[in-house]
Amino acid sequence: MNNFIYAADLFGTVVFAISGALAAGRLRMDPFGVLVLAGVTAVGGGTVRDAILGATPVFWITNTIYVWLIALTAALVILLVRCPRRLSGRWFQVADAFGLAVFTVIGAQKALSFGTSPLIAIMMGTMTGVMGGMIRDVLCREVPLVLRTEIYATACIAGGVLYVSALALGLAPVFAAVLGMLGTLVLRLVGIFTGLSLPAFALDKPEKH
């Protein structure tokens, strides 16, 4: 189980770093900007999660493979992706969806390992999934996806619920993790490809007299 979680964590780090690097390319940032956006997208959520749980030093300080992976991913995106604007639309969203699914379950799993309740685990999973993207979007001067009507945090919550529920029902941890990841991924992809979204809260403008 630990090997599966670790491999999934590294995979999520790469795909989130790609989504951050693509966002930087879309805005024509320099290589340092690409590295920064790749980094905050990949480890921002996990860093906040570890700080809240008291898991310090945070994971990427104790295991620098994450830092090297982010740097390598950013460099490869710069060298190999010649048209970042073409890839920053749906491809960007799909890459983000995979990272979202992986990080949601990893965040929930780590919270449970610290003895938290299932509710807190779901919250930590959601935070791990969305916080890096929030920081990325803020640096890009965009409204974060999690604050829009798109199915984003909702997918994390659903995946977290599936994961902790599967564990409570006695499902093997690896299968519970896969179920949680698939639940998050499928729901997010449905939102991307069908346009399904949550209703918006909008205050009507006052009528002029």
C-alpha positions, 0 to 999 in steps of 0.5 A: 500500500505504501509503495502504491501511495508513493508512486501515485504521489510522484505521478500526481506531482508530475501532472500537477507540475505540468499543469502549472508549467502550461499555465505559465506558458500560456502567460508567456512567463520566463523559465523561472516563472514556469518553475515557480508555477510548476512548484506551487501547483505540485506541492502547494496543497500538500504543504498547507496540509502538512502544516495544518496536520503538524507534519513538519518538516513538510514532505518535499523538504525531507524527500527532495525527489519532489523538488527534482521532479518538479524542476525536471518536469518544468524543463521538459515542458519548456523544451518539448511543448512548443505551443503551450497555448494549444495545450493550455485548454482541455489538455490543461484541464485533463492533466489537472483532473488526474492530479486532483484525483491522486492528491485528494486520496493521498491527502485523505490517507495522510490525514487518517494516518495522523488519527483524524476523523473521516470528516477531517480526512475528507477536508484535508484531501480536498485541500491537498487537491485544490490548494496548489491550483488555487495558488497557481490561479491567483499568481496568474491573476485568475479566479481559482477554479475552486471558486467557480461553478465548475465541478472541482472541489465537489469532485474532491469531496466525492472522491474523499467520501468514497475513499473513507467509506470504502475503508470503513466497509473493510475494503483493502486500502489499495482498492479503496484508494483506487475507488476514491481516485476514480470517483474524483477523476470521473466526476471532474472529467464529466464536468470538463467534457459535458459542461456540467456545473454547480448553480451560481449564486448571483445577487440581482442588480437593484432596479433603477427607479 
